[in-house]
Amino acid sequence: MISIPHKAKQFAVFIVKVLIVTAAFYFIYNQLVHNDQLDWPKYTTLLKEKQSVGGILFLLSFSVANRYLEILKWQNLVSFFKPITVGESTKQVLGALTAGIFTPNGLGEYAGKALYFEKIKTKKIIFLNLICNGIQMLLTIIFGTIGLFILGYWQWSSALIVLSALFYLLAIVSKNIKIKGYSIQKLTHKINEIPKRIHQKNIVLGTLRYLVFSHQYYFLFLAFDVDLPYITMMATIATVYFLASSLPSFQFLDFAVKGSVAVFFFGKLGVNEWIVVFISTLMWFLNVVLPVVIGSYYVLKFKPKWK
C-alpha cells in the first residue's frame, strides 16, 4: 500500500476546506446577483425607507435565537453518547451547514457533522442528525396541516391526515419486513434506546425554534406594512414552510423555493408579489447566509477526526 506523506494529507485537507468555502460563497453570490426575481433598486429604496437600528437588531435576535436553539438541539442529542460544550456544538452545526449549502436537501450536513467525530461513530452521528432534522420536519407537517385547515384548504389537510393514518397502519403491518438488514422495528428500537428526557428536550427545543423563525417571518411582513390578521398570517406562514419543505431543493435555492410557494399563498391574500419575494430573500439571508459566513471560519479551522 502506498503511504501518503503527512504534509500532502494536510495540503489536501486544506484544499478541500478552501473549495467548500469558495463554493458556498459562489452559490450565495450567484443567487443574490443573478436572480431575475430580485429587483434590487426597488428593494434598496424600500430598505432606506424602513431602516431602523432597533428594528434590525430585533430581527437579528430571531436569527441568533433560531440558530442557538439548533445548536442546543444538537448538543442535547449528542449527549446520548458523549457530552459536548455549546462551543463544540456551534462549530459542528455551523460548519456542517456551510458544507451542506450546495448539496441536495442539505445532505452534506450529515457528512459534515460526522467528520467531527471518530469514523467508528459515523452511523450514530448520521442517525442522531436524522432525529434532529426529523422532529423539525414533523413539527412543520403538524403546524402546516393546521395552517391549511385554518386557511380553508380542508380537502388538503384532510388528505394529509388520512395519508398519515395510512402510513402509520402500513408501518405497523410491515414493521418486521427488512430492507438491506433494516426494518421499522429495528428503527423504533434504535429510537427507544435514546432516553426519553433527550427526546422530550428535543421536541421542546424544536417547537421553540419553529416559533422563532415563523414569528421572524411574521414581523418582517409587519415591518413592510402587510396588514393581515395574526391567525391568517401565521397559518399562511405555516403552510408555506410545510409545502416548501416537502419539495426537494438545495440550501442555496431555499429562498427561491419558499418564495415561489409564498407568492402563491400570500398572493391569494392580496400581498404584493415583490414584497413576498423580498421577505423570503431576507429570511434566507438572515437564517442561512449569515450562519454560513460564520460557519466558513469553522470549516477553515476544521481538523478531521478520521484517520
VODRENFI-918683 format. One line per 3 residues: number of its first residue (from 1); their letters; for each residue x, y, z of N, C-alpha, C. Coordinates in nm, 3 decimals. Layout:
# VODRENFI-918683
NUM> a> X:Y:Z:X:Y:Z:X:Y:Z | ...;
END
This chain:
# VODRENFI-918683
1> mis> 0.084:-0.119:0.000:0.000:0.000:0.000:0.088:0.125:0.000 | 0.053:0.222:-0.086:0.132:0.345:-0.096:0.100:0.436:0.021 | 0.202:0.483:0.089:0.183:0.572:0.204:0.190:0.718:0.157;
4> iph> 0.088:0.796:0.192:0.083:0.938:0.155:0.148:1.020:0.266 | 0.246:1.104:0.234:0.314:1.185:0.336:0.214:1.272:0.412 | 0.244:1.295:0.542:0.156:1.373:0.628:0.133:1.514:0.573;
7> kak> 0.238:1.577:0.522:0.227:1.713:0.468:0.131:1.715:0.347 | 0.138:1.609:0.266:0.050:1.601:0.149:-0.096:1.588:0.193 | -0.120:1.509:0.300:-0.255:1.494:0.354:-0.308:1.628:0.406;
10> qfa> -0.220:1.700:0.480:-0.259:1.831:0.532:-0.296:1.927:0.420 | -0.215:1.925:0.313:-0.241:2.014:0.199:-0.372:1.978:0.130 | -0.399:1.847:0.117:-0.523:1.800:0.053:-0.645:1.845:0.134;
13> vfi> -0.636:1.831:0.267:-0.745:1.875:0.355:-0.767:2.025:0.342 | -0.657:2.100:0.338:-0.665:2.246:0.324:-0.736:2.285:0.193 | -0.700:2.217:0.084:-0.761:2.245:-0.047:-0.911:2.217:-0.043;
16> vkv> -0.949:2.105:0.019:-1.091:2.069:0.029:-1.167:2.174:0.108 | -1.110:2.220:0.218:-1.175:2.321:0.301:-1.194:2.452:0.224 | -1.091:2.493:0.153:-1.099:2.616:0.073:-1.204:2.602:-0.037;
19> liv> -1.210:2.484:-0.101:-1.309:2.460:-0.207:-1.451:2.467:-0.152 | -1.473:2.411:-0.032:-1.606:2.413:0.030:-1.650:2.557:0.056 | -1.562:2.636:0.117:-1.594:2.774:0.149:-1.614:2.856:0.022;
22> taa> -1.526:2.836:-0.077:-1.537:2.909:-0.204:-1.668:2.877:-0.275 | -1.702:2.748:-0.278:-1.826:2.705:-0.343:-1.948:2.764:-0.272 | -1.945:2.766:-0.138:-2.056:2.821:-0.061:-2.078:2.968:-0.095;
25> fyf> -1.968:3.046:-0.095:-1.980:3.189:-0.124:-2.017:3.214:-0.271 | -1.970:3.129:-0.360:-2.005:3.145:-0.501:-2.155:3.125:-0.521 | -2.210:3.018:-0.462:-2.352:2.991:-0.477:-2.436:3.104:-0.418;
28> iyn> -2.395:3.157:-0.301:-2.468:3.268:-0.239:-2.463:3.392:-0.329 | -2.343:3.425:-0.377:-2.325:3.541:-0.464:-2.408:3.527:-0.592 | -2.404:3.408:-0.651:-2.475:3.383:-0.776:-2.625:3.403:-0.759;
31> qlv> -2.680:3.358:-0.646:-2.824:3.373:-0.623:-2.864:3.517:-0.596 | -2.778:3.590:-0.525:-2.812:3.729:-0.491:-2.795:3.824:-0.609 | -2.700:3.795:-0.696:-2.669:3.888:-0.806:-2.740:3.853:-0.936;
34> hnd> -2.754:3.723:-0.964:-2.806:3.683:-1.095:-2.947:3.625:-1.091 | -3.021:3.655:-0.985:-3.158:3.605:-0.977:-3.254:3.710:-1.034 | -3.327:3.672:-1.139:-3.416:3.767:-1.207:-3.534:3.811:-1.121;
37> qld> -3.567:3.733:-1.018:-3.681:3.767:-0.933:-3.652:3.886:-0.841 | -3.523:3.914:-0.819:-3.484:4.018:-0.724:-3.465:4.153:-0.792 | -3.548:4.249:-0.753:-3.540:4.386:-0.807:-3.466:4.472:-0.706;
40> wpk> -3.331:4.471:-0.712:-3.250:4.537:-0.610:-3.272:4.688:-0.597 | -3.287:4.764:-0.707:-3.313:4.908:-0.692:-3.439:4.936:-0.609 | -3.544:4.858:-0.635:-3.670:4.875:-0.562:-3.652:4.835:-0.415;
43> ytt> -3.579:4.725:-0.392:-3.556:4.678:-0.256:-3.470:4.777:-0.177 | -3.369:4.834:-0.243:-3.281:4.931:-0.176:-3.359:5.053:-0.131 | -3.447:5.101:-0.218:-3.531:5.217:-0.184:-3.621:5.185:-0.065;
46> llk> -3.680:5.065:-0.067:-3.770:5.024:0.042:-3.694:5.011:0.173 | -3.573:4.955:0.168:-3.492:4.939:0.289:-3.455:5.073:0.350 | -3.423:5.170:0.264:-3.388:5.305:0.313:-3.507:5.370:0.385;
49> ekq> -3.627:5.342:0.334:-3.747:5.397:0.396:-3.776:5.331:0.531 | -3.745:5.201:0.540:-3.782:5.124:0.659:-3.668:5.103:0.758 | -3.547:5.150:0.723:-3.431:5.118:0.806:-3.446:5.174:0.948;
52> svg> -3.407:5.093:1.044:-3.412:5.129:1.186:-3.315:5.039:1.260 | -3.224:5.099:1.337:-3.125:5.020:1.410:-3.194:4.923:1.505 | -3.295:4.973:1.575:-3.370:4.889:1.668:-3.440:4.774:1.598;
55> gil> -3.500:4.805:1.481:-3.570:4.701:1.404:-3.475:4.595:1.353 | -3.358:4.639:1.304:-3.258:4.544:1.253:-3.209:4.452:1.364 | -3.179:4.510:1.481:-3.132:4.429:1.594:-3.240:4.333:1.641;
58> fll> -3.365:4.379:1.638:-3.479:4.295:1.678:-3.488:4.172:1.587 | -3.480:4.194:1.456:-3.490:4.084:1.360:-3.368:3.992:1.367 | -3.250:4.052:1.389:-3.128:3.971:1.403:-3.135:3.881:1.526;
61> sfs> -3.201:3.930:1.631:-3.212:3.850:1.754:-3.287:3.719:1.728 | -3.382:3.722:1.634:-3.455:3.600:1.597:-3.361:3.501:1.527 | -3.272:3.554:1.440:-3.176:3.467:1.370:-3.080:3.401:1.468;
64> van> -3.034:3.480:1.567:-2.943:3.427:1.669:-3.014:3.319:1.750 | -3.139:3.348:1.791:-3.216:3.252:1.870:-3.245:3.125:1.791 | -3.278:3.141:1.664:-3.307:3.028:1.576:-3.188:2.932:1.569;
67> ryl> -3.070:2.986:1.541:-2.952:2.901:1.527:-2.905:2.849:1.662 | -2.922:2.930:1.768:-2.879:2.887:1.902:-2.963:2.768:1.949 | -3.092:2.771:1.919:-3.179:2.659:1.956:-3.140:2.532:1.880;
70> eil> -3.097:2.548:1.754:-3.050:2.433:1.676:-2.921:2.378:1.738 | -2.835:2.467:1.784:-2.709:2.427:1.849:-2.739:2.350:1.978 | -2.836:2.398:2.055:-2.876:2.329:2.179:-2.939:2.193:2.149;
73> kwq> -3.016:2.186:2.040:-3.075:2.058:1.999:-2.966:1.955:1.971 | -2.864:1.998:1.896:-2.757:1.905:1.860:-2.675:1.866:1.983 | -2.647:1.961:2.070:-2.574:1.930:2.194:-2.653:1.829:2.278;
76> nlv> -2.783:1.847:2.285:-2.870:1.758:2.361:-2.867:1.616:2.305 | -2.875:1.602:2.172:-2.878:1.469:2.110:-2.743:1.398:2.121 | -2.634:1.472:2.101:-2.501:1.411:2.110:-2.469:1.366:2.253;
79> sff> -2.532:1.431:2.351:-2.509:1.393:2.491:-2.553:1.249:2.519 | -2.626:1.190:2.423:-2.668:1.050:2.435:-2.547:0.958:2.451 | -2.436:0.992:2.384:-2.317:0.907:2.396:-2.190:0.985:2.432;
82> kpi> -2.195:1.118:2.421:-2.075:1.196:2.453:-2.114:1.341:2.483 | -2.086:1.389:2.604:-2.119:1.529:2.635:-2.027:1.625:2.558 | -2.086:1.727:2.496:-2.008:1.830:2.428:-2.052:1.967:2.476;
85> tvg> -1.965:2.064:2.465:-1.997:2.200:2.508:-2.079:2.272:2.400 | -2.137:2.386:2.438:-2.211:2.468:2.341:-2.117:2.514:2.230 | -1.991:2.545:2.268:-1.892:2.587:2.170:-1.864:2.479:2.066;
88> est> -1.849:2.354:2.112:-1.824:2.243:2.019:-1.945:2.219:1.929 | -2.064:2.228:1.989:-2.186:2.210:1.912:-2.201:2.320:1.807 | -2.161:2.442:1.842:-2.167:2.555:1.749:-2.078:2.529:1.628;
91> kqv> -1.956:2.482:1.653:-1.863:2.451:1.544:-1.923:2.345:1.451 | -1.980:2.242:1.509:-2.032:2.130:1.431:-2.154:2.170:1.349 | -2.245:2.246:1.411:-2.369:2.286:1.343:-2.340:2.385:1.230;
94> lga> -2.263:2.490:1.259:-2.236:2.593:1.158:-2.141:2.543:1.050 | -2.042:2.462:1.089:-1.951:2.404:0.990:-2.025:2.311:0.895 | -2.113:2.228:0.951:-2.190:2.134:0.868:-2.289:2.208:0.779;
97> lta> -2.347:2.317:0.829:-2.439:2.398:0.748:-2.368:2.453:0.625 | -2.245:2.500:0.643:-2.165:2.552:0.532:-2.135:2.442:0.431 | -2.099:2.324:0.481:-2.067:2.211:0.392:-2.191:2.162:0.316;
100> gif> -2.308:2.182:0.375:-2.431:2.128:0.314:-2.507:2.225:0.227 | -2.458:2.350:0.215:-2.537:2.453:0.145:-2.556:2.423:-0.003 | -2.459:2.353:-0.065:-2.472:2.327:-0.209:-2.500:2.180:-0.238;
103> tpn> -2.553:2.108:-0.140:-2.591:1.968:-0.160:-2.743:1.956:-0.154 | -2.803:1.858:-0.224:-2.949:1.843:-0.224:-3.003:1.823:-0.083 | -3.103:1.905:-0.047:-3.168:1.897:0.084:-3.068:1.897:0.201;
106> glg> -2.954:1.962:0.182:-2.855:1.975:0.290:-2.793:1.843:0.332 | -2.782:1.746:0.239:-2.726:1.615:0.274:-2.581:1.625:0.320 | -2.510:1.725:0.269:-2.370:1.744:0.309:-2.356:1.774:0.458;
109> eya> -2.465:1.819:0.518:-2.465:1.847:0.662:-2.439:1.720:0.743 | -2.492:1.607:0.695:-2.473:1.480:0.765:-2.326:1.440:0.765 | -2.262:1.450:0.649:-2.120:1.417:0.638:-2.036:1.517:0.717;
112> gka> -2.077:1.644:0.712:-2.003:1.749:0.782:-1.997:1.724:0.932 | -2.109:1.687:0.992:-2.111:1.660:1.136:-2.034:1.533:1.170 | -2.046:1.433:1.083:-1.979:1.305:1.108:-1.827:1.321:1.114;
115> lyf> -1.773:1.413:1.036:-1.628:1.434:1.030:-1.571:1.491:1.160 | -1.657:1.544:1.245:-1.611:1.598:1.373:-1.592:1.487:1.477 | -1.630:1.363:1.442:-1.620:1.251:1.534:-1.536:1.139:1.471;
118> eki> -1.498:1.043:1.555:-1.422:0.929:1.505:-1.506:0.854:1.401 | -1.436:0.793:1.304:-1.503:0.725:1.193:-1.598:0.615:1.243 | -1.563:0.551:1.352:-1.644:0.442:1.406:-1.783:0.489:1.451;
121> ktk> -1.797:0.621:1.475:-1.924:0.676:1.523:-2.008:0.738:1.412 | -1.966:0.721:1.287:-2.034:0.784:1.173:-2.183:0.749:1.167 | -2.215:0.620:1.175:-2.355:0.579:1.167:-2.439:0.639:1.279;
124> kii> -2.380:0.646:1.397:-2.452:0.701:1.512:-2.480:0.850:1.491 | -2.381:0.924:1.438:-2.397:1.068:1.415:-2.501:1.094:1.307 | -2.499:1.014:1.200:-2.598:1.030:1.093:-2.738:1.002:1.146;
127> fln> -2.749:0.900:1.231:-2.879:0.866:1.291:-2.929:0.980:1.380 | -2.840:1.036:1.463:-2.879:1.147:1.551:-2.918:1.270:1.470 | -2.850:1.292:1.358:-2.886:1.406:1.273:-3.023:1.385:1.209;
130> lic> -3.055:1.259:1.179:-3.189:1.226:1.127:-3.295:1.258:1.232 | -3.266:1.224:1.358:-3.359:1.255:1.467:-3.373:1.405:1.482 | -3.260:1.475:1.474:-3.258:1.621:1.490:-3.344:1.689:1.383;
133> ngi> -3.323:1.650:1.257:-3.398:1.709:1.146:-3.540:1.653:1.139 | -3.555:1.527:1.181:-3.685:1.461:1.173:-3.790:1.528:1.259 | -3.753:1.567:1.381:-3.851:1.631:1.470:-3.891:1.766:1.415;
136> qml> -3.795:1.837:1.351:-3.826:1.967:1.293:-3.923:1.951:1.176 | -3.901:1.847:1.096:-3.991:1.821:0.984:-4.129:1.780:1.032 | -4.134:1.699:1.138:-4.263:1.656:1.193:-4.343:1.775:1.243;
139> lti> -4.276:1.868:1.312:-4.343:1.989:1.361:-4.392:2.075:1.244 | -4.311:2.079:1.138:-4.350:2.156:1.019:-4.476:2.097:0.955 | -4.485:1.964:0.953:-4.603:1.896:0.897:-4.726:1.923:0.983;
142> ifg> -4.710:1.913:1.115:-4.823:1.934:1.208:-4.876:2.077:1.195 | -4.786:2.176:1.209:-4.828:2.316:1.200:-4.880:2.349:1.060 | -4.818:2.291:0.957:-4.861:2.315:0.820:-5.000:2.261:0.793;
145> tig> -5.030:2.143:0.847:-5.164:2.085:0.830:-5.268:2.171:0.899 | -5.236:2.220:1.019:-5.327:2.311:1.091:-5.346:2.439:1.010 | -5.235:2.490:0.952:-5.242:2.610:0.870:-5.333:2.593:0.750;
148> lfi> -5.323:2.480:0.681:-5.409:2.451:0.566:-5.556:2.449:0.608 | -5.583:2.390:0.724:-5.720:2.381:0.776:-5.776:2.521:0.805 | -5.696:2.605:0.871:-5.739:2.741:0.906:-5.766:2.825:0.781;
151> lgy> -5.682:2.806:0.678:-5.698:2.884:0.554:-5.814:2.834:0.467 | -5.874:2.723:0.508:-5.990:2.674:0.434:-5.959:2.565:0.333 | -5.833:2.521:0.329:-5.797:2.411:0.239:-5.825:2.279:0.310;
154> wqw> -5.950:2.255:0.342:-5.989:2.138:0.420:-5.959:2.007:0.349 | -5.977:2.006:0.218:-5.951:1.882:0.143:-5.803:1.844:0.154 | -5.715:1.943:0.144:-5.572:1.916:0.154:-5.535:1.864:0.292;
157> ssa> -5.584:1.935:0.396:-5.550:1.894:0.532:-5.610:1.758:0.566 | -5.731:1.732:0.519:-5.796:1.602:0.543:-5.718:1.491:0.473 | -5.674:1.519:0.351:-5.596:1.421:0.276:-5.466:1.388:0.348;
160> liv> -5.403:1.490:0.406:-5.278:1.469:0.480:-5.301:1.384:0.604 | -5.411:1.408:0.673:-5.443:1.331:0.793:-5.468:1.184:0.756 | -5.542:1.162:0.647:-5.571:1.025:0.600:-5.442:0.955:0.559;
163> lsa> -5.356:1.027:0.485:-5.228:0.970:0.442:-5.140:0.933:0.561 | -5.140:1.020:0.662:-5.061:0.994:0.783:-5.110:0.869:0.854 | -5.244:0.856:0.860:-5.303:0.738:0.924:-5.268:0.611:0.846;
166> lfy> -5.271:0.619:0.713:-5.237:0.504:0.629:-5.090:0.464:0.645 | -5.001:0.565:0.648:-4.859:0.538:0.668:-4.835:0.473:0.804 | -4.910:0.519:0.905:-4.895:0.462:1.040:-4.939:0.315:1.041;
169> lla> -5.053:0.287:0.977:-5.102:0.149:0.970:-5.006:0.061:0.892 | -4.953:0.116:0.781:-4.857:0.042:0.699:-4.730:0.011:0.779 | -4.688:0.107:0.861:-4.569:0.088:0.943:-4.590:-0.025:1.044;
172> ivs> -4.711:-0.032:1.101:-4.741:-0.138:1.198:-4.742:-0.275:1.131 | -4.806:-0.280:1.013:-4.819:-0.408:0.940:-4.683:-0.458:0.892 | -4.599:-0.364:0.844:-4.471:-0.405:0.783:-4.350:-0.382:0.874;
175> kni> -4.372:-0.375:1.004:-4.262:-0.341:1.095:-4.150:-0.446:1.097 | -4.184:-0.571:1.060:-4.082:-0.678:1.063:-4.017:-0.703:0.927 | -4.068:-0.636:0.823:-4.011:-0.654:0.690:-3.876:-0.583:0.684;
178> kik> -3.773:-0.655:0.639:-3.638:-0.599:0.634:-3.597:-0.559:0.494 | -3.535:-0.444:0.483:-3.478:-0.396:0.357:-3.330:-0.368:0.382 | -3.244:-0.450:0.320:-3.099:-0.441:0.341:-3.061:-0.446:0.489;
181> gys> -3.131:-0.532:0.562:-3.099:-0.554:0.702:-3.168:-0.458:0.798 | -3.245:-0.362:0.744:-3.312:-0.264:0.829:-3.463:-0.284:0.824 | -3.528:-0.257:0.937:-3.673:-0.268:0.944:-3.726:-0.156:1.034;
184> iqk> -3.857:-0.132:1.027:-3.918:-0.028:1.111:-3.904:-0.065:1.257 | -3.914:-0.196:1.288:-3.899:-0.242:1.425:-3.759:-0.210:1.478 | -3.659:-0.232:1.394:-3.521:-0.203:1.434:-3.500:-0.054:1.453;
187> lth> -3.560:0.026:1.363:-3.551:0.171:1.373:-3.616:0.220:1.502 | -3.735:0.165:1.532:-3.806:0.202:1.655:-3.723:0.168:1.778 | -3.660:0.051:1.772:-3.574:0.008:1.884:-3.458:0.107:1.903;
190> kin> -3.397:0.150:1.791:-3.286:0.245:1.797:-3.331:0.378:1.857 | -3.450:0.422:1.818:-3.504:0.548:1.871:-3.530:0.536:2.020 | -3.583:0.420:2.061:-3.615:0.400:2.204:-3.490:0.384:2.291;
193> eip> -3.375:0.356:2.229:-3.250:0.348:2.305:-3.210:0.485:2.361 | -3.253:0.590:2.292:-3.224:0.726:2.339:-3.318:0.758:2.455 | -3.266:0.805:2.568:-3.350:0.834:2.684:-3.465:0.931:2.653;
196> kri> -3.578:0.912:2.722:-3.697:0.995:2.697:-3.670:1.142:2.723 | -3.588:1.172:2.823:-3.560:1.313:2.857:-3.493:1.384:2.740 | -3.409:1.311:2.664:-3.343:1.370:2.547:-3.445:1.396:2.437;
199> hqk> -3.536:1.299:2.414:-3.643:1.318:2.315:-3.733:1.435:2.353 | -3.768:1.441:2.480:-3.858:1.548:2.527:-3.794:1.686:2.509 | -3.665:1.696:2.544:-3.594:1.822:2.528:-3.582:1.858:2.380;
202> niv> -3.560:1.757:2.297:-3.550:1.778:2.152:-3.680:1.836:2.096 | -3.793:1.783:2.143:-3.924:1.832:2.097:-3.948:1.975:2.143 | -3.915:2.005:2.269:-3.933:2.141:2.323:-3.848:2.241:2.246;
205> lgt> -3.720:2.208:2.225:-3.629:2.298:2.152:-3.672:2.314:2.006 | -3.718:2.204:1.946:-3.765:2.210:1.807:-3.888:2.298:1.794 | -3.980:2.288:1.890:-4.102:2.370:1.889:-4.067:2.518:1.906;
208> lry> -3.976:2.547:2.000:-3.933:2.686:2.021:-3.867:2.741:1.895 | -3.785:2.659:1.831:-3.718:2.703:1.708:-3.820:2.733:1.599 | -3.920:2.648:1.586:-4.023:2.672:1.485:-4.096:2.804:1.512;
211> lvf> -4.129:2.827:1.637:-4.200:2.951:1.673:-4.113:3.074:1.649 | -3.982:3.059:1.669:-3.890:3.172:1.649:-3.884:3.212:1.501 | -3.854:3.114:1.411:-3.837:3.156:1.271:-3.970:3.190:1.204;
214> shq> -4.082:3.129:1.248:-4.211:3.164:1.189:-4.253:3.305:1.232 | -4.221:3.342:1.356:-4.254:3.478:1.401:-4.159:3.582:1.344 | -4.036:3.542:1.312:-3.946:3.635:1.243:-4.006:3.669:1.106;
217> yyf> -4.057:3.569:1.039:-4.125:3.588:0.911:-4.244:3.684:0.929 | -4.320:3.660:1.036:-4.439:3.742:1.066:-4.401:3.888:1.088 | -4.297:3.913:1.169:-4.257:4.051:1.199:-4.197:4.121:1.077;
220> lfl> -4.136:4.045:0.987:-4.086:4.105:0.862:-4.203:4.156:0.778 | -4.310:4.080:0.771:-4.428:4.127:0.698:-4.486:4.252:0.763 | -4.489:4.255:0.896:-4.538:4.374:0.965:-4.450:4.495:0.935;
223> afd> -4.316:4.472:0.931:-4.222:4.581:0.905:-4.244:4.644:0.768 | -4.296:4.563:0.673:-4.319:4.614:0.538:-4.468:4.639:0.513 | -4.539:4.671:0.623:-4.678:4.720:0.618:-4.778:4.622:0.558;
226> vdl> -4.754:4.493:0.577:-4.853:4.393:0.535:-4.950:4.374:0.652 | -5.071:4.419:0.632:-5.169:4.421:0.741:-5.271:4.308:0.723 | -5.243:4.196:0.789:-5.334:4.082:0.786:-5.356:4.034:0.929;
229> pyi> -5.471:3.970:0.958:-5.493:3.916:1.093:-5.382:3.819:1.133 | -5.347:3.818:1.260:-5.238:3.734:1.310:-5.258:3.586:1.275 | -5.377:3.534:1.299:-5.404:3.391:1.273:-5.389:3.360:1.124;
232> tmm> -5.440:3.447:1.039:-5.429:3.425:0.894:-5.283:3.426:0.850 | -5.208:3.522:0.902:-5.067:3.535:0.866:-4.988:3.412:0.911 | -5.005:3.370:1.036:-4.930:3.257:1.088:-4.971:3.126:1.019;
235> ati> -5.099:3.112:0.986:-5.147:2.993:0.915:-5.084:2.986:0.775 | -5.072:3.101:0.709:-5.013:3.107:0.575:-4.864:3.075:0.582 | -4.795:3.131:0.682:-4.653:3.104:0.701:-4.630:2.955:0.726;
238> atv> -4.713:2.895:0.811:-4.701:2.752:0.842:-4.722:2.668:0.716 | -4.820:2.707:0.635:-4.849:2.635:0.510:-4.733:2.646:0.412 | -4.677:2.768:0.400:-4.564:2.792:0.309:-4.444:2.706:0.350;
241> yfl> -4.411:2.706:0.481:-4.297:2.629:0.528:-4.317:2.479:0.507 | -4.438:2.434:0.529:-4.467:2.291:0.513:-4.452:2.248:0.367 | -4.519:2.318:0.276:-4.516:2.279:0.136:-4.378:2.300:0.074;
244> ass> -4.309:2.408:0.111:-4.175:2.433:0.058:-4.076:2.328:0.108 | -4.091:2.286:0.234:-4.000:2.186:0.292:-4.023:2.047:0.231 | -4.140:2.028:0.172:-4.172:1.898:0.111:-4.110:1.883:-0.027;
247> lps> -4.062:1.995:-0.084:-4.004:1.992:-0.218:-3.854:1.971:-0.210 | -3.797:1.885:-0.297:-3.651:1.868:-0.299:-3.583:1.997:-0.344 | -3.477:2.035:-0.271:-3.411:2.161:-0.304:-3.271:2.164:-0.246;
250> fqf> -3.195:2.268:-0.284:-3.064:2.295:-0.229:-3.079:2.411:-0.129 | -2.992:2.415:-0.026:-2.998:2.523:0.072:-2.984:2.660:0.005 | -2.895:2.668:-0.097:-2.873:2.798:-0.158:-2.991:2.841:-0.246;
253> ldf> -3.085:2.749:-0.276:-3.206:2.783:-0.351:-3.327:2.793:-0.260 | -3.303:2.785:-0.129:-3.411:2.779:-0.031:-3.508:2.897:-0.046 | -3.453:3.017:-0.060:-3.540:3.134:-0.066:-3.623:3.136:-0.195;
256> avk> -3.568:3.080:-0.304:-3.642:3.076:-0.430:-3.760:2.981:-0.421 | -3.738:2.866:-0.356:-3.846:2.767:-0.339:-3.953:2.821:-0.246 | -3.911:2.868:-0.127:-4.008:2.923:-0.032:-4.076:3.048:-0.089;
259> gsv> -3.997:3.128:-0.163:-4.053:3.249:-0.223:-4.163:3.218:-0.322 | -4.143:3.115:-0.404:-4.242:3.077:-0.505:-4.372:3.028:-0.440 | -4.357:2.944:-0.336:-4.474:2.894:-0.264:-4.544:3.009:-0.191;
262> avf> -4.462:3.098:-0.131:-4.517:3.213:-0.057:-4.593:3.308:-0.149 | -4.540:3.329:-0.269:-4.607:3.418:-0.366:-4.747:3.365:-0.398 | -4.760:3.232:-0.411:-4.890:3.172:-0.442:-4.991:3.197:-0.330;
265> ffg> -4.952:3.165:-0.206:-5.047:3.174:-0.095:-5.070:3.318:-0.049 | -4.965:3.397:-0.037:-4.984:3.537:0.004:-5.047:3.619:-0.108 | -5.026:3.576:-0.234:-5.091:3.644:-0.346:-5.242:3.633:-0.337;
268> klg> -5.291:3.518:-0.289:-5.435:3.499:-0.272:-5.492:3.591:-0.163 | -5.403:3.640:-0.075:-5.445:3.732:0.031:-5.422:3.878:-0.008 | -5.379:3.899:-0.132:-5.363:4.036:-0.182:-5.230:4.101:-0.150;
271> vne> -5.130:4.023:-0.108:-4.998:4.080:-0.076:-4.917:4.093:-0.205 | -4.852:4.209:-0.221:-4.772:4.236:-0.339:-4.663:4.130:-0.359 | -4.651:4.079:-0.481:-4.558:3.970:-0.512:-4.413:4.005:-0.479;
274> wiv> -4.368:4.125:-0.516:-4.226:4.157:-0.497:-4.190:4.174:-0.349 | -4.290:4.212:-0.265:-4.266:4.219:-0.121:-4.247:4.078:-0.064 | -4.329:3.984:-0.111:-4.319:3.845:-0.066:-4.182:3.786:-0.102;
277> vfi> -4.139:3.810:-0.226:-4.008:3.761:-0.271:-3.896:3.823:-0.189 | -3.906:3.953:-0.163:-3.802:4.022:-0.088:-3.793:3.971:0.056 | -3.907:3.950:0.120:-3.908:3.900:0.258:-3.853:3.758:0.264;
280> stl> -3.888:3.675:0.165:-3.833:3.538:0.159:-3.681:3.542:0.144 | -3.632:3.639:0.064:-3.487:3.655:0.046:-3.421:3.699:0.176 | -3.484:3.793:0.246:-3.431:3.840:0.374:-3.425:3.726:0.477;
283> mwf> -3.529:3.643:0.480:-3.530:3.528:0.572:-3.414:3.434:0.541 | -3.391:3.410:0.412:-3.280:3.325:0.370:-3.146:3.387:0.409 | -3.133:3.517:0.388:-3.009:3.587:0.420:-2.982:3.582:0.571;
286> lnv> -3.085:3.607:0.651:-3.068:3.613:0.796:-3.044:3.475:0.858 | -3.105:3.371:0.802:-3.100:3.239:0.866:-3.013:3.136:0.797 | -2.964:3.168:0.676:-2.873:3.076:0.606:-2.741:3.145:0.574;
289> vlp> -2.748:3.260:0.506:-2.625:3.326:0.462:-2.537:3.369:0.579 | -2.593:3.438:0.677:-2.513:3.483:0.792:-2.451:3.366:0.869 | -2.528:3.260:0.901:-2.466:3.144:0.967:-2.358:3.077:0.882;
292> vvi> -2.376:3.075:0.748:-2.275:3.016:0.659:-2.146:3.098:0.662 | -2.158:3.231:0.668:-2.040:3.317:0.678:-1.960:3.282:0.804 | -2.030:3.266:0.917:-1.963:3.228:1.042:-1.911:3.084:1.032;
295> gsy> -1.993:2.996:0.973:-1.954:2.856:0.958:-1.831:2.837:0.872 | -1.808:2.930:0.779:-1.689:2.922:0.692:-1.560:2.929:0.774 | -1.565:3.007:0.879:-1.448:3.017:0.968:-1.421:2.881:1.032;
298> yvl> -1.526:2.814:1.078:-1.510:2.683:1.141:-1.464:2.577:1.042 | -1.509:2.588:0.916:-1.464:2.494:0.813:-1.314:2.510:0.790 | -1.267:2.634:0.780:-1.125:2.659:0.756:-1.038:2.616:0.875;
301> kfk> -1.095:2.621:0.997:-1.022:2.581:1.118:-1.038:2.432:1.149 | -1.118:2.364:1.069:-1.154:2.225:1.096:-1.034:2.131:1.091 | -1.029:2.041:1.191:-0.928:1.935:1.193:-1.003:1.801:1.199;
304> pkw> -0.997:1.721:1.092:-1.075:1.597:1.087:-1.035:1.496:1.194 | -1.138:1.426:1.246:-1.114:1.320:1.345:-1.080:1.187:1.276 | -1.122:1.175:1.148:-1.099:1.050:1.077:-0.950:1.032:1.050;
307> k> -0.902:0.912:1.064:-0.761:0.881:1.035:-0.750:0.821:0.896;
END
